[in-house]
């Protein structure tokens, strides 16, 4: 089944859809996505290293998981679907943390991410069992240590993580 993403105009209005396989190029159109940061019972944050065969930012450390809602799909439903698909886990206590997050970034190969991407936080209900085509490895990090690493070495992380993590901290949403 072909996965579709929702296309957006500059104001965030849905203007159509296109196959996900064709959306990330050197001239990526603005589209809808979401990002999720998962915490465990110890207050640690789950970071994942993107699979080496990912089209964008392969092998880069990033947030817990991301995805794209399908046309007509609620973002929280899409979030639960992607948690299962990418991490092999269910999440609970989902809440929107940065509803207005938007970014554009270009990776080393010239591929562009151009997304309106609400950011969510959630609680882990189990240990991850990630899909190999999505996640190369994962790590439960202390939030303050991760924030320090992202600040000191931003090139080692996805651009969306380097933007989202300090904002989560500024909003008091990182357990310490």
Secondary structure, 3 states (H helix, E strand, C coil): CCCEEEEECCCCCEEEEEEHHHHCCCCCCCEEEEEEEEECCCCCEEEEEECCCCCCCCCCEECCEEECCCCCCCHHHHHHHHHHHHHCCCEEEEEEEECCCEEEEECCCCCEEEEEEEEEEEEECCCCCCCCCCEEEEEEECHHHHHHHHHHCHHHECHHHHHHHHHHHHCCCCCC
